[in-house]
């Protein structure tokens, strides 16, 4: 997939490595029975369900994972102001990467995308992911019906957990769920239960190689350094945050959007671009997201 912008007015290539991680709602390869099982609907094309920016420091410091709400109001090159996920709909991965670069000032080095079927397959390949659900979650559109408590989520349940917006804070709750899931997934993948069990390890390798789309200049083995960074993040040796929240607003068409806090966002992305520690005051913890 051609993911990264070619030429043009891109941010400077700074120290460290920056990944743009995208979970798309692509239904490629899913028959009607699998679509019904996963609660995906039958929409055509690819849209973004998840957008995350991961910075891996050059000096070996703490990696940082930043959730970018898909409903963020941003300036899309050539399209004007719109939701972040609209960039993907307008121009695919290349325009999405260009939009992230132009709104953050952070140059993207690598791109990885996983569709709905691949997401569920990876979860199932490792025997599910352990998560603690804080309150009842029910979303018929996502085939999701979870009760509070710690439990193992299989592929369809995990997919519903990270996709649902049927919660009090919608998109902000969703990015919190996505961060929780990625941490739990990384813990499971790097644990002996998977690494020492070939019946889980080999399906994971095969499913991952088939499920991920990476940039033209990238290869699946580049995911190794990303995996190490994610392991550090999930073990507490890293920073997880959401773009500093400025409030809710509306587009000209009346759609609800998430607005960034300009000053806080500038500090956050400025630190990533310069490969310096993120100021603690701009790190958004779960309680400020309603968790």
VEXMI-292072 format. One record per residue: chain; residue in three letters; x, z, y negated of N, C-alpha, C, CB in turn. Coordinates in steps of 0.2 Angstrom, whole numbers, plus 5000, padded with zeros to 4 digits. Glycine has a CB too. Example, Ala and Ser with C-alpha at 12.3 -4.5 7.8 and 13.67 -1.06 7.14 Angstrom:
BEGIN
NODE mol type neast  nup nnorth caeast caup canorth ceast  cup cnorth cbeast cbup cbnorth
NODE   A  ALA  5066 5039   5028   5062 5039    5022  5066 5039   5016   5057 5045    5022
NODE   A  SER  5064 5035   5011   5068 5036    5005  5064 5039   5000   5070 5029    5003
//
This chain:
BEGIN
NODE mol type neast  nup nnorth caeast caup canorth ceast  cup cnorth cbeast cbup cbnorth
NODE   A  UNK  5004 5000   5006   5000 5000    5000  5004 5000   4994   4995 5006    5000
NODE   A  UNK  5003 4996   4989   5006 4996    4983  5004 5002   4978   5006 4989    4979
NODE   A  UNK  5008 5007   4978   5005 5013    4975  5008 5014   4968   5006 5019    4979
NODE   A  UNK  5014 5013   4967   5017 5015    4960  5017 5010   4955   5024 5018    4962
NODE   A  UNK  5016 5011   4949   5016 5006    4944  5023 5002   4943   5015 5010    4937
NODE   A  UNK  5022 4996   4942   5028 4992    4941  5030 4990   4934   5027 4985    4945
NODE   A  UNK  5035 4993   4931   5037 4991    4924  5033 4995   4920   5037 4984    4923
NODE   A  UNK  5032 4992   4913   5028 4996    4909  5031 5002   4906   5021 4997    4912
NODE   A  UNK  5027 5006   4902   5029 5012    4898  5028 5018   4903   5025 5012    4892
NODE   A  UNK  5033 5019   4907   5032 5024    4912  5036 5030   4910   5034 5022    4919
NODE   A  UNK  5035 5036   4912   5039 5042    4910  5046 5041   4912   5036 5049    4912
NODE   A  UNK  5051 5045   4909   5058 5044    4912  5058 5047   4919   5062 5048    4907
NODE   A  UNK  5063 5045   4922   5065 5047    4929  5069 5054   4928   5068 5042    4933
NODE   A  UNK  5065 5059   4929   5068 5066    4928  5071 5069   4935   5064 5071    4925
NODE   A  UNK  5074 5074   4934   5077 5078    4940  5071 5080   4945   5081 5084    4939
NODE   A  UNK  5072 5081   4951   5067 5083    4956  5063 5077   4959   5063 5088    4953
NODE   A  UNK  5059 5078   4963   5055 5073    4966  5047 5075   4966   5057 5072    4974
NODE   A  UNK  5044 5070   4964   5036 5071    4963  5032 5066   4967   5035 5069    4955
NODE   A  UNK  5028 5070   4971   5023 5066    4975  5016 5066   4972   5023 5070    4982
NODE   A  UNK  5013 5061   4973   5005 5061    4972  5002 5060   4978   5004 5055    4967
NODE   A  UNK  4998 5066   4980   4994 5066    4986  4987 5065   4985   4995 5073    4990
NODE   A  UNK  4984 5060   4989   4977 5058    4988  4973 5058   4994   4977 5051    4985
NODE   A  UNK  4968 5062   4994   4963 5061    4999  4957 5057   4997   4960 5068    5001
NODE   A  UNK  4957 5051   5001   4952 5046    4999  4946 5047   5003   4954 5039    4999
NODE   A  UNK  4940 5044   5001   4934 5044    5005  4933 5037   5009   4928 5045    5001
NODE   A  UNK  4939 5034   5011   4939 5028    5015  4936 5029   5022   4946 5025    5015
NODE   A  UNK  4932 5025   5024   4929 5026    5030  4931 5020   5035   4921 5025    5030
NODE   A  UNK  4937 5018   5033   4940 5013    5037  4941 5015   5044   4947 5010    5034
NODE   A  UNK  4939 5011   5049   4940 5013    5056  4935 5018   5059   4947 5016    5057
NODE   A  UNK  4930 5020   5055   4925 5024    5058  4918 5020   5059   4923 5030    5052
NODE   A  UNK  4916 5021   5066   4910 5018    5067  4904 5023   5065   4909 5017    5075
NODE   A  UNK  4898 5020   5066   4892 5024    5063  4892 5031   5066   4886 5020    5064
NODE   A  UNK  4893 5032   5073   4893 5038    5076  4898 5043   5073   4894 5038    5083
NODE   A  UNK  4904 5041   5072   4909 5045    5069  4907 5047   5061   4916 5042    5069
NODE   A  UNK  4905 5042   5058   4902 5043    5051  4897 5049   5051   4900 5037    5047
NODE   A  UNK  4892 5048   5055   4887 5053    5056  4890 5060   5057   4882 5051    5061
NODE   A  UNK  4895 5060   5062   4898 5067    5064  4901 5070   5058   4903 5066    5070
NODE   A  UNK  4905 5066   5054   4909 5069    5049  4905 5070   5042   4915 5064    5047
NODE   A  UNK  4899 5067   5042   4894 5068    5036  4897 5064   5030   4894 5075    5034
NODE   A  UNK  4900 5058   5032   4903 5054    5027  4899 5049   5023   4909 5050    5030
NODE   A  UNK  4893 5048   5025   4889 5043    5023  4892 5036   5024   4888 5043    5015
NODE   A  UNK  4889 5031   5021   4892 5024    5023  4894 5020   5017   4886 5020    5027
NODE   A  UNK  4896 5023   5012   4898 5020    5006  4905 5016   5008   4900 5025    5000
NODE   A  UNK  4905 5010   5004   4911 5006    5005  4916 5007   5001   4908 4998    5005
NODE   A  UNK  4922 5004   5002   4928 5005    4998  4931 5012   4999   4926 5004    4991
NODE   A  UNK  4936 5013   4994   4940 5019    4994  4939 5023   4987   4947 5018    4995
NODE   A  UNK  4937 5029   4987   4937 5033    4981  4941 5040   4982   4930 5035    4978
NODE   A  UNK  4943 5043   4977   4947 5049    4978  4943 5055   4979   4952 5050    4972
NODE   A  UNK  4944 5059   4984   4941 5066    4985  4946 5071   4982   4938 5067    4992
NODE   A  UNK  4952 5070   4983   4957 5075    4982  4963 5071   4978   4960 5078    4988
NODE   A  UNK  4965 5075   4973   4971 5072    4970  4976 5078   4968   4970 5068    4963
NODE   A  UNK  4982 5078   4971   4987 5083    4970  4994 5081   4968   4987 5088    4976
NODE   A  UNK  4997 5084   4963   5004 5082    4961  5008 5088   4964   5005 5082    4954
NODE   A  UNK  5013 5086   4968   5018 5091    4971  5025 5089   4968   5018 5090    4979
NODE   A  UNK  5028 5094   4965   5035 5094    4963  5040 5097   4967   5035 5096    4955
NODE   A  UNK  5045 5094   4969   5050 5097    4973  5057 5097   4969   5052 5093    4980
NODE   A  UNK  5059 5103   4967   5065 5104    4962  5071 5101   4965   5066 5111    4961
NODE   A  UNK  5075 5098   4961   5082 5096    4963  5086 5101   4965   5085 5091    4958
NODE   A  UNK  5086 5107   4962   5090 5112    4963  5089 5117   4969   5091 5117    4957
NODE   A  UNK  5083 5115   4973   5081 5120    4978  5077 5125   4976   5087 5122    4982
NODE   A  UNK  5074 5125   4970   5070 5131    4968  5063 5130   4971   5069 5131    4960
NODE   A  UNK  5058 5134   4968   5051 5134    4971  5048 5127   4970   5047 5140    4968
NODE   A  UNK  5045 5124   4975   5041 5119    4974  5034 5120   4971   5039 5115    4980
NODE   A  UNK  5031 5116   4967   5025 5117    4964  5019 5112   4966   5026 5117    4956
NODE   A  UNK  5013 5114   4967   5008 5110    4969  5002 5111   4964   5005 5111    4976
NODE   A  UNK  5000 5105   4961   4995 5106    4955  4989 5102   4957   4998 5103    4949
NODE   A  UNK  4984 5105   4958   4977 5101    4959  4975 5098   4953   4972 5106    4962
NODE   A  UNK  4973 5092   4953   4970 5088    4948  4963 5087   4949   4974 5081    4946
NODE   A  UNK  4958 5090   4946   4951 5089    4948  4949 5082   4947   4947 5094    4944
NODE   A  UNK  4946 5079   4952   4944 5072    4952  4939 5071   4946   4940 5070    4958
NODE   A  UNK  4936 5076   4943   4931 5075    4938  4935 5076   4931   4925 5080    4938
NODE   A  UNK  4941 5077   4931   4945 5078    4925  4944 5072   4920   4953 5078    4926
NODE   A  UNK  4943 5074   4914   4942 5068    4908  4949 5066   4906   4938 5071    4902
NODE   A  UNK  4951 5060   4907   4957 5058    4906  4957 5051   4903   4962 5057    4912
NODE   A  UNK  4962 5049   4900   4963 5042    4897  4965 5037   4902   4967 5042    4891
NODE   A  UNK  4961 5032   4904   4963 5028    4910  4966 5021   4906   4958 5026    4914
NODE   A  UNK  4972 5019   4907   4975 5014    4904  4971 5007   4905   4982 5012    4907
NODE   A  UNK  4969 5004   4899   4965 4998    4899  4957 5000   4900   4967 4994    4905
NODE   A  UNK  4955 5006   4901   4948 5007    4903  4945 5012   4898   4948 5010    4910
NODE   A  UNK  4949 5016   4894   4947 5021    4890  4946 5028   4894   4940 5019    4887
NODE   A  UNK  4942 5032   4891   4941 5039    4894  4936 5039   4899   4939 5044    4888
NODE   A  UNK  4938 5042   4905   4933 5042    4910  4936 5048   4915   4933 5035    4914
NODE   A  UNK  4932 5049   4921   4934 5053    4926  4941 5051   4929   4929 5055    4931
NODE   A  UNK  4945 5055   4931   4951 5054    4935  4950 5049   4941   4955 5060    4937
NODE   A  UNK  4945 5051   4945   4943 5047    4951  4941 5040   4949   4938 5050    4955
NODE   A  UNK  4939 5039   4943   4937 5032    4941  4943 5027   4941   4933 5032    4934
NODE   A  UNK  4949 5030   4940   4955 5026    4939  4956 5023   4946   4961 5030    4937
NODE   A  UNK  4955 5026   4952   4955 5024    4958  4950 5018   4960   4955 5029    4963
NODE   A  UNK  4944 5019   4957   4939 5014    4958  4940 5008   4954   4932 5017    4956
NODE   A  UNK  4943 5009   4948   4945 5003    4944  4951 4999   4947   4946 5005    4937
NODE   A  UNK  4956 5002   4949   4962 4999    4951  4966 5002   4956   4966 4999    4945
NODE   A  UNK  4963 5005   4961   4966 5008    4967  4972 5013   4965   4969 5002    4970
NODE   A  UNK  4976 5013   4970   4982 5018    4970  4986 5017   4964   4986 5018    4976
NODE   A  UNK  4988 5011   4962   4992 5009    4957  4990 5012   4950   4994 5002    4957
NODE   A  UNK  4983 5010   4949   4981 5013    4942  4980 5020   4942   4974 5009    4941
NODE   A  UNK  4978 5023   4948   4978 5030    4948  4985 5034   4947   4975 5033    4955
NODE   A  UNK  4990 5031   4950   4997 5034    4948  4999 5033   4941   5002 5030    4953
NODE   A  UNK  4997 5027   4938   4998 5026    4931  4995 5030   4927   4997 5018    4930
NODE   A  UNK  4988 5032   4929   4984 5036    4925  4987 5043   4925   4977 5036    4927
NODE   A  UNK  4989 5046   4931   4992 5052    4931  4998 5053   4927   4994 5054    4939
NODE   A  UNK  5003 5047   4928   5009 5047    4924  5008 5048   4916   5013 5041    4926
NODE   A  UNK  5003 5044   4914   5002 5043    4907  4998 5049   4904   4997 5037    4905
NODE   A  UNK  4995 5053   4908   4991 5059    4906  4996 5066   4907   4985 5060    4909
NODE   A  UNK  5001 5065   4911   5005 5071    4912  5012 5070   4910   5005 5072    4920
NODE   A  UNK  5014 5064   4909   5021 5063    4907  5026 5064   4913   5023 5068    4901
NODE   A  UNK  5024 5065   4919   5028 5066    4925  5028 5059   4929   5025 5072    4929
NODE   A  UNK  5034 5057   4930   5035 5051    4934  5034 5052   4941   5042 5048    4932
NODE   A  UNK  5030 5048   4944   5028 5049    4951  5033 5045   4955   5021 5046    4953
NODE   A  UNK  5036 5048   4960   5042 5045    4965  5039 5043   4971   5047 5050    4966
NODE   A  UNK  5034 5046   4974   5031 5045    4981  5024 5046   4981   5034 5049    4986
NODE   A  UNK  5020 5042   4985   5013 5042    4986  5011 5043   4993   5010 5036    4982
NODE   A  UNK  5006 5047   4994   5003 5047    5001  4996 5048   5001   5007 5053    5005
NODE   A  UNK  4992 5045   5005   4985 5045    5005  4982 5045   5012   4982 5038    5001
NODE   A  UNK  4977 5049   5013   4974 5050    5019  4967 5049   5019   4976 5057    5023
NODE   A  UNK  4963 5045   5023   4956 5044    5023  4953 5050   5027   4955 5037    5026
NODE   A  UNK  4946 5049   5027   4942 5054    5030  4943 5055   5037   4934 5053    5028
NODE   A  UNK  4943 5049   5041   4944 5050    5048  4951 5052   5050   4943 5043    5051
NODE   A  UNK  4956 5050   5046   4963 5053    5047  4963 5060   5046   4968 5049    5043
NODE   A  UNK  4960 5063   5041   4960 5070    5039  4957 5074   5045   4956 5071    5033
NODE   A  UNK  4951 5072   5048   4948 5075    5053  4952 5075   5059   4941 5073    5054
NODE   A  UNK  4955 5069   5061   4960 5068    5067  4966 5073   5067   4962 5061    5067
NODE   A  UNK  4969 5073   5061   4975 5078    5061  4973 5085   5062   4978 5077    5054
NODE   A  UNK  4967 5087   5059   4965 5094    5060  4963 5095   5068   4959 5095    5056
NODE   A  UNK  4960 5090   5071   4958 5091    5078  4965 5091   5082   4954 5086    5080
NODE   A  UNK  4970 5087   5080   4976 5086    5084  4980 5093   5085   4980 5081    5081
NODE   A  UNK  4979 5097   5080   4983 5104    5081  4978 5109   5083   4986 5105    5074
NODE   A  UNK  4972 5108   5085   4968 5113    5088  4964 5116   5082   4972 5118    5092
NODE   A  UNK  4963 5113   5077   4959 5117    5071  4963 5121   5067   4954 5121    5074
NODE   A  UNK  4960 5123   5061   4964 5127    5056  4960 5133   5055   4965 5123    5049
NODE   A  UNK  4964 5139   5054   4961 5145    5053  4960 5147   5046   4966 5151    5056
NODE   A  UNK  4954 5148   5044   4952 5150    5037  4947 5155   5037   4949 5144    5033
NODE   A  UNK  4948 5159   5031   4943 5165    5030  4938 5163   5025   4947 5171    5028
NODE   A  UNK  4932 5162   5027   4927 5159    5022  4924 5165   5019   4921 5155    5026
NODE   A  UNK  4923 5165   5012   4921 5171    5008  4914 5172   5008   4924 5171    5001
NODE   A  UNK  4910 5167   5008   4903 5167    5007  4899 5161   5011   4901 5167    5000
NODE   A  UNK  4893 5162   5012   4890 5156    5016  4890 5150   5012   4882 5158    5017
NODE   A  UNK  4892 5144   5016   4893 5138    5013  4888 5133   5017   4900 5136    5013
NODE   A  UNK  4884 5130   5014   4879 5125    5017  4878 5119   5013   4872 5128    5018
NODE   A  UNK  4880 5113   5015   4880 5107    5012  4878 5101   5017   4886 5105    5008
NODE   A  UNK  4871 5100   5017   4869 5095    5022  4872 5088   5021   4861 5094    5021
NODE   A  UNK  4874 5086   5015   4877 5080    5014  4884 5079   5017   4878 5079    5006
NODE   A  UNK  4887 5085   5018   4894 5085    5021  4894 5088   5028   4899 5090    5017
NODE   A  UNK  4888 5089   5031   4887 5092    5038  4890 5099   5038   4890 5087    5043
NODE   A  UNK  4890 5103   5033   4893 5109    5033  4888 5115   5033   4897 5109    5026
NODE   A  UNK  4889 5119   5038   4885 5125    5038  4890 5131   5041   4879 5124    5043
NODE   A  UNK  4893 5135   5036   4898 5140    5038  4895 5147   5036   4905 5139    5035
NODE   A  UNK  4896 5152   5040   4895 5159    5038  4901 5162   5036   4892 5162    5045
NODE   A  UNK  4901 5168   5032   4907 5171    5030  4911 5174   5036   4905 5177    5026
NODE   A  UNK  4917 5174   5035   4922 5177    5040  4928 5173   5042   4918 5179    5046
NODE   A  UNK  4933 5175   5045   4938 5171    5047  4937 5168   5054   4945 5176    5048
NODE   A  UNK  4938 5161   5054   4936 5157    5059  4941 5151   5059   4929 5155    5058
NODE   A  UNK  4941 5147   5065   4944 5141    5066  4940 5135   5065   4947 5141    5073
NODE   A  UNK  4942 5131   5060   4938 5125    5058  4941 5119   5061   4938 5124    5050
NODE   A  UNK  4936 5115   5065   4938 5109    5068  4938 5104   5063   4934 5108    5074
NODE   A  UNK  4939 5097   5065   4940 5092    5060  4934 5091   5056   4941 5086    5064
NODE   A  UNK  4928 5090   5058   4922 5089    5054  4920 5095   5049   4916 5088    5058
NODE   A  UNK  4921 5101   5052   4920 5107    5048  4925 5107   5042   4920 5113    5052
NODE   A  UNK  4932 5106   5044   4937 5106    5039  4936 5101   5033   4944 5106    5042
NODE   A  UNK  4934 5095   5035   4932 5090    5031  4927 5092   5026   4931 5083    5034
NODE   A  UNK  4922 5095   5029   4916 5097    5024  4918 5102   5020   4910 5099    5029
NODE   A  UNK  4923 5107   5022   4925 5113    5018  4929 5110   5012   4929 5117    5022
NODE   A  UNK  4933 5105   5012   4937 5103    5007  4933 5098   5002   4943 5100    5009
NODE   A  UNK  4928 5095   5005   4924 5090    5001  4918 5092   4997   4922 5084    5006
NODE   A  UNK  4915 5098   5000   4909 5100    4997  4909 5102   4989   4906 5106    5001
NODE   A  UNK  4904 5100   4986   4904 5102    4979  4897 5107   4978   4903 5096    4974
NODE   A  UNK  4894 5109   4983   4888 5113    4983  4890 5120   4982   4884 5111    4990
NODE   A  UNK  4893 5122   4977   4895 5128    4976  4894 5130   4968   4903 5130    4978
NODE   A  UNK  4895 5136   4966   4894 5138    4959  4898 5134   4954   4895 5145    4958
NODE   A  UNK  4904 5133   4956   4908 5129    4951  4911 5122   4953   4915 5133    4949
NODE   A  UNK  4907 5119   4958   4908 5113    4960  4915 5110   4961   4905 5108    4954
NODE   A  UNK  4918 5106   4956   4924 5103    4957  4930 5108   4957   4925 5098    4952
NODE   A  UNK  4929 5114   4953   4934 5119    4953  4935 5123   4959   4933 5123    4947
NODE   A  UNK  4929 5124   4962   4929 5127    4969  4932 5123   4974   4922 5129    4971
NODE   A  UNK  4931 5116   4973   4933 5112    4978  4941 5112   4978   4931 5105    4977
NODE   A  UNK  4944 5112   4972   4951 5111    4972  4954 5118   4975   4954 5110    4965
NODE   A  UNK  4951 5123   4974   4953 5130    4977  4953 5129   4985   4949 5136    4975
NODE   A  UNK  4947 5127   4987   4946 5126    4995  4952 5121   4997   4939 5123    4996
NODE   A  UNK  4953 5116   4994   4959 5111    4996  4965 5114   4996   4959 5105    4991
NODE   A  UNK  4967 5119   4991   4973 5122    4992  4974 5127   4998   4975 5126    4985
NODE   A  UNK  4968 5131   4999   4968 5135    5004  4969 5131   5011   4961 5139    5004
NODE   A  UNK  4965 5126   5011   4966 5122    5018  4973 5119   5019   4961 5116    5018
NODE   A  UNK  4976 5117   5014   4983 5114    5014  4988 5119   5017   4985 5111    5008
NODE   A  UNK  4987 5125   5014   4991 5131    5016  4990 5133   5023   4990 5137    5011
NODE   A  UNK  4984 5133   5025   4983 5135    5032  4985 5129   5037   4975 5136    5033
NODE   A  UNK  4984 5123   5035   4986 5117    5039  4994 5117   5040   4984 5111    5036
NODE   A  UNK  4997 5119   5034   5005 5119    5035  5007 5125   5039   5008 5119    5028
NODE   A  UNK  5004 5130   5039   5006 5136    5043  5005 5134   5050   5001 5142    5041
NODE   A  UNK  4999 5131   5052   4998 5129    5059  5003 5124   5061   4990 5127    5059
NODE   A  UNK  5004 5119   5057   5008 5114    5060  5016 5116   5061   5009 5108    5055
NODE   A  UNK  5018 5121   5057   5025 5123    5057  5025 5129   5062   5027 5125    5050
NODE   A  UNK  5020 5131   5065   5020 5137    5069  5022 5135   5077   5014 5141    5069
NODE   A  UNK  5024 5140   5081   5026 5138    5088  5020 5136   5092   5029 5144    5091
NODE   A  UNK  5014 5137   5090   5008 5135    5094  5008 5128   5094   5002 5138    5091
NODE   A  UNK  5010 5124   5089   5010 5117    5089  5017 5114   5091   5008 5114    5082
NODE   A  UNK  5022 5117   5088   5029 5114    5089  5031 5115   5096   5034 5117    5084
NODE   A  UNK  5029 5120   5099   5031 5121    5106  5026 5118   5111   5032 5128    5108
NODE   A  UNK  5021 5115   5109   5016 5112    5113  5015 5105   5113   5009 5115    5112
NODE   A  UNK  5018 5101   5117   5018 5094    5117  5011 5091   5117   5022 5091    5122
NODE   A  UNK  5007 5094   5120   5000 5091    5120  4996 5091   5113   4996 5095    5125
NODE   A  UNK  4999 5095   5109   4997 5095    5102  5002 5092   5097   4996 5103    5100
NODE   A  UNK  5008 5093   5099   5013 5090    5094  5013 5082   5094   5020 5092    5096
NODE   A  UNK  5013 5079   5100   5013 5072    5100  5007 5068   5097   5014 5069    5108
NODE   A  UNK  5001 5071   5099   4995 5068    5095  4995 5069   5088   4988 5072    5098
NODE   A  UNK  4998 5075   5085   4999 5076    5078  5003 5070   5075   5002 5083    5077
NODE   A  UNK  5009 5069   5079   5014 5064    5076  5010 5057   5076   5020 5064    5081
NODE   A  UNK  5007 5055   5081   5004 5049    5082  4998 5048   5077   5001 5048    5089
NODE   A  UNK  4994 5053   5076   4988 5053    5071  4991 5053   5064   4984 5059    5072
NODE   A  UNK  4996 5057   5063   4999 5057    5056  5002 5050   5054   5004 5062    5055
NODE   A  UNK  5005 5047   5059   5008 5040    5057  5003 5035   5056   5013 5038    5062
NODE   A  UNK  4997 5036   5059   4992 5031    5058  4987 5032   5053   4988 5030    5065
NODE   A  UNK  4987 5039   5051   4982 5041    5046  4984 5040   5039   4980 5048    5047
NODE   A  UNK  4991 5041   5038   4993 5041    5031  4995 5034   5028   5000 5045    5030
NODE   A  UNK  4993 5033   5022   4995 5027    5019  5001 5029   5014   4989 5023    5015
NODE   A  UNK  5006 5026   5014   5011 5028    5009  5013 5022   5005   5018 5030    5013
NODE   A  UNK  5017 5023   4999   5019 5018    4995  5023 5013   4998   5022 5021    4989
NODE   A  UNK  5024 5007   4995   5027 5001    4998  5035 5003   4999   5027 4995    4994
NODE   A  UNK  5038 5007   4995   5044 5009    4996  5045 5016   5000   5048 5010    4989
NODE   A  UNK  5040 5019   5002   5040 5025    5006  5039 5023   5013   5035 5030    5003
NODE   A  UNK  5041 5028   5017   5040 5028    5024  5037 5035   5026   5046 5026    5028
NODE   A  UNK  5034 5035   5032   5031 5041    5035  5037 5047   5035   5028 5040    5042
NODE   A  UNK  5043 5045   5037   5048 5050    5038  5050 5053   5031   5054 5047    5041
NODE   A  UNK  5048 5050   5025   5049 5053    5019  5044 5060   5018   5047 5049    5013
NODE   A  UNK  5039 5060   5023   5035 5065    5023  5038 5072   5025   5028 5064    5027
NODE   A  UNK  5044 5071   5028   5047 5077    5030  5049 5082   5025   5054 5075    5034
NODE   A  UNK  5052 5079   5019   5054 5083    5014  5048 5086   5010   5058 5080    5008
NODE   A  UNK  5042 5082   5010   5036 5085    5008  5033 5091   5012   5031 5079    5007
NODE   A  UNK  5034 5090   5019   5032 5095    5023  5035 5101   5022   5032 5092    5030
NODE   A  UNK  5042 5101   5021   5046 5107    5020  5044 5110   5014   5053 5105    5020
NODE   A  UNK  5042 5106   5009   5040 5109    5002  5033 5113   5003   5039 5104    4997
NODE   A  UNK  5029 5109   5007   5022 5112    5008  5023 5119   5012   5018 5107    5012
NODE   A  UNK  5027 5119   5017   5028 5125    5021  5030 5131   5016   5034 5124    5026
NODE   A  UNK  5035 5129   5011   5037 5134    5007  5031 5137   5002   5043 5132    5002
NODE   A  UNK  5027 5132   5000   5021 5134    4996  5017 5138   5000   5018 5128    4994
NODE   A  UNK  5015 5136   5006   5010 5140    5010  5013 5147   5012   5009 5137    5016
NODE   A  UNK  5020 5148   5012   5022 5155    5014  5024 5159   5008   5029 5154    5017
NODE   A  UNK  5021 5156   5002   5022 5160    4996  5029 5159   4992   5022 5167    4997
NODE   A  UNK  5033 5154   4995   5039 5153    4991  5038 5146   4987   5045 5151    4996
NODE   A  UNK  5033 5146   4983   5031 5141    4979  5025 5142   4974   5029 5134    4983
NODE   A  UNK  5023 5138   4970   5018 5139    4965  5012 5134   4967   5021 5137    4958
NODE   A  UNK  5006 5137   4967   5000 5133    4968  4996 5134   4962   4996 5134    4974
NODE   A  UNK  4993 5129   4959   4989 5130    4953  4985 5124   4952   4994 5131    4947
NODE   A  UNK  4980 5125   4947   4976 5119    4945  4978 5118   4937   4968 5121    4945
NODE   A  UNK  4977 5112   4935   4978 5110    4928  4974 5116   4924   4976 5103    4926
NODE   A  UNK  4978 5118   4919   4974 5123    4914  4968 5121   4912   4979 5125    4908
NODE   A  UNK  4963 5125   4913   4956 5123    4912  4954 5124   4905   4951 5127    4917
NODE   A  UNK  4951 5119   4902   4949 5120    4895  4941 5120   4894   4951 5114    4891
NODE   A  UNK  4937 5119   4899   4930 5119    4899  4927 5113   4902   4928 5120    4891
NODE   A  UNK  4920 5113   4902   4916 5107    4904  4914 5103   4898   4910 5110    4909
NODE   A  UNK  4913 5097   4900   4911 5092    4894  4906 5087   4898   4916 5089    4890
NODE   A  UNK  4905 5082   4894   4901 5076    4896  4904 5070   4894   4893 5077    4894
NODE   A  UNK  4903 5065   4898   4905 5058    4896  4899 5055   4892   4906 5053    4902
NODE   A  UNK  4901 5049   4889   4896 5046    4885  4889 5044   4889   4898 5039    4882
NODE   A  UNK  4890 5044   4896   4885 5042    4900  4881 5048   4903   4887 5038    4906
NODE   A  UNK  4883 5054   4900   4880 5061    4902  4883 5064   4908   4873 5059    4903
NODE   A  UNK  4888 5061   4911   4891 5064    4917  4895 5070   4916   4895 5059    4921
NODE   A  UNK  4895 5076   4920   4899 5082    4918  4906 5080   4920   4896 5088    4923
NODE   A  UNK  4911 5083   4916   4918 5082    4917  4921 5089   4916   4921 5076    4912
NODE   A  UNK  4928 5089   4919   4932 5095    4918  4937 5093   4912   4936 5097    4924
NODE   A  UNK  4937 5097   4907   4942 5096    4902  4948 5100   4902   4939 5097    4895
NODE   A  UNK  4954 5097   4901   4960 5101    4902  4962 5105   4895   4966 5096    4903
NODE   A  UNK  4965 5111   4896   4968 5114    4890  4974 5111   4888   4969 5122    4892
NODE   A  UNK  4974 5108   4882   4979 5103    4880  4986 5107   4880   4978 5100    4873
NODE   A  UNK  4986 5113   4877   4993 5116    4876  4995 5119   4883   4992 5122    4871
NODE   A  UNK  4991 5122   4887   4993 5124    4893  4995 5118   4898   4988 5128    4897
NODE   A  UNK  4992 5113   4898   4994 5107    4902  5000 5104   4900   4988 5101    4901
NODE   A  UNK  5002 5104   4893   5008 5101    4891  5014 5106   4893   5008 5101    4883
NODE   A  UNK  5013 5112   4893   5018 5117    4895  5019 5116   4903   5016 5124    4894
NODE   A  UNK  5014 5115   4907   5014 5114    4914  5018 5108   4916   5007 5115    4917
NODE   A  UNK  5016 5102   4913   5018 5096    4915  5025 5095   4912   5014 5090    4913
NODE   A  UNK  5026 5098   4906   5033 5098    4903  5038 5101   4907   5033 5101    4896
NODE   A  UNK  5036 5107   4911   5041 5110    4915  5043 5106   4921   5038 5117    4917
NODE   A  UNK  5037 5103   4924   5039 5099    4930  5043 5093   4928   5032 5096    4933
NODE   A  UNK  5042 5089   4922   5046 5084    4921  5053 5085   4919   5043 5080    4914
NODE   A  UNK  5054 5091   4917   5061 5094    4916  5064 5097   4922   5061 5098    4910
NODE   A  UNK  5060 5098   4927   5063 5102    4933  5065 5109   4931   5068 5098    4936
NODE   A  UNK  5060 5112   4927   5061 5119    4925  5056 5124   4928   5062 5120    4917
NODE   A  UNK  5056 5130   4929   5051 5134    4931  5045 5134   4927   5053 5142    4932
NODE   A  UNK  5039 5134   4930   5033 5133    4927  5031 5140   4924   5027 5132    4932
NODE   A  UNK  5030 5140   4917   5028 5147    4914  5022 5150   4917   5026 5146    4906
NODE   A  UNK  5023 5157   4919   5018 5160    4922  5011 5160   4919   5020 5168    4923
NODE   A  UNK  5011 5160   4912   5005 5160    4909  5000 5154   4910   5006 5161    4901
NODE   A  UNK  5003 5149   4912   4999 5143    4913  4997 5142   4921   5003 5136    4911
NODE   A  UNK  4999 5146   4925   4997 5146    4932  4990 5149   4933   5002 5150    4937
NODE   A  UNK  4986 5145   4936   4979 5146    4937  4978 5150   4943   4974 5140    4936
NODE   A  UNK  4976 5156   4944   4975 5159    4950  4968 5158   4952   4977 5167    4950
NODE   A  UNK  4967 5160   4959   4960 5159    4962  4955 5163   4958   4960 5161    4969
NODE   A  UNK  4956 5169   4955   4951 5172    4952  4948 5169   4946   4953 5179    4950
NODE   A  UNK  4953 5165   4943   4950 5162    4937  4946 5155   4939   4956 5160    4932
NODE   A  UNK  4946 5154   4945   4942 5148    4947  4936 5150   4951   4947 5144    4952
NODE   A  UNK  4935 5157   4950   4929 5159    4953  4930 5161   4960   4923 5154    4953
NODE   A  UNK  4936 5162   4963   4937 5164    4969  4937 5172   4970   4943 5161    4972
//
